[in-house]
Amino acid sequence: MSIKSNIEHIREKIDEAAGASGRDGNDVLLVAVTKLHSPDEINEAIDAGITDIGENKVQEILDKYDKVKPVNWHLIGHLQTNKVKYVIDKVSMIHSVDSVHLAKEINKRAAQHDITMDVLIQVNVAGEESKFGAEVSDVDGIIDEICLNYPNIRIRGIMCIAPFFDDPEMARECFAAAKEIYDSYVDDDREAIDFKYLSMGMTGDFPVAISEGSNLVRVGTAIFGMRDYR
Ligand SMILES: *Cc1c(COP(=O)(O)O)cnc(C)c1O
């Protein structure tokens, strides 16, 4: 299967899942997750219509940035504060804001570049101990702090990663919990809040995520095949 036909197949499944819950598949943003894939493969995906790509490591963004055609870069992995400065002028959205400490650094670097950075608050809805993401009970506090003190950040929504299950139906509850948090901010009219994205769903579970309200899916394996973690 080519990258192009994989993308077409995924778009069909997105349309199907969105249609089943009375929505339009065109309202779901497909972010192609390109970690461990080469600039050539990424450019092939861009030629096939991909407008947005996701990387989980700062170093990979820097290594590939000049070799990839113009595209929107999303940072979807854990971000250390000391690396914010390297990507602040390269990514269009950071999905992994999970602390005030990180928000503070993003705000500082965004201000230096005179930009407003779009971010999502990553929530650890499953409460997994080893996982990144803010605890559900901390989300309101982080958002309040950004609204009060960090004018160079715009909060665009919520991101979550469900635990891996053999049966994706098992992830439904997590997705519903993230949707509930998302909905509680949709009508919030504070300056820094402009909710548009509920980022959830990967290769194994994106149809379930969409049926629970996701409008941004992060798909890697189903587009590029298995990653080689050598
Ligand atoms: C790798 C990754 C994905 C994509 O996973 P696939 O199962 O390959 O689709 C999505 N989101 C995050 C945060 C990732 O790190």
The ligand as a Tripos MOL2 file, in Angstrom:
@<TRIPOS>MOLECULE
LIG
   15    15     1     0     0
SMALL
NO_CHARGES

@<TRIPOS>ATOM
      1 C1          3.1950    8.2140   17.9170 C.3       1 LIG1
      2 C2          2.0490    9.0390   18.3530 C.ar      1 LIG1
      3 C3          0.8130    8.9930   17.6700 C.ar      1 LIG1
      4 C4          0.5410    8.1080   16.4750 C.3       1 LIG1
      5 O1          0.4850    6.7730   16.8380 O.3       1 LIG1
      6 P1          0.0630    5.6520   15.7680 P.3       1 LIG1
      7 O2         -0.4180    4.5360   16.6130 O.co2     1 LIG1
      8 O3          1.2900    5.3120   15.0070 O.co2     1 LIG1
      9 O4         -1.0010    6.2030   14.9080 O.co2     1 LIG1
     10 C5         -0.1940    9.8330   18.1120 C.ar      1 LIG1
     11 N1         -0.0270   10.6570   19.1680 N.ar      1 LIG1
     12 C6          1.1340   10.7190   19.8480 C.ar      1 LIG1
     13 C7          1.2450   11.6580   21.0000 C.3       1 LIG1
     14 C8          2.2120    9.9210   19.4600 C.ar      1 LIG1
     15 O5          3.3620    9.9960   20.1450 O.3       1 LIG1
@<TRIPOS>BOND
     1     1     2 1
     2     2     3 ar
     3     2    14 ar
     4     3     4 1
     5     3    10 ar
     6     4     5 1
     7     5     6 1
     8     6     7 2
     9     6     8 1
    10     6     9 1
    11    10    11 ar
    12    11    12 ar
    13    12    13 1
    14    12    14 ar
    15    14    15 1
@<TRIPOS>SUBSTRUCTURE
     1 LIG1         1 GROUP 0 **** ****
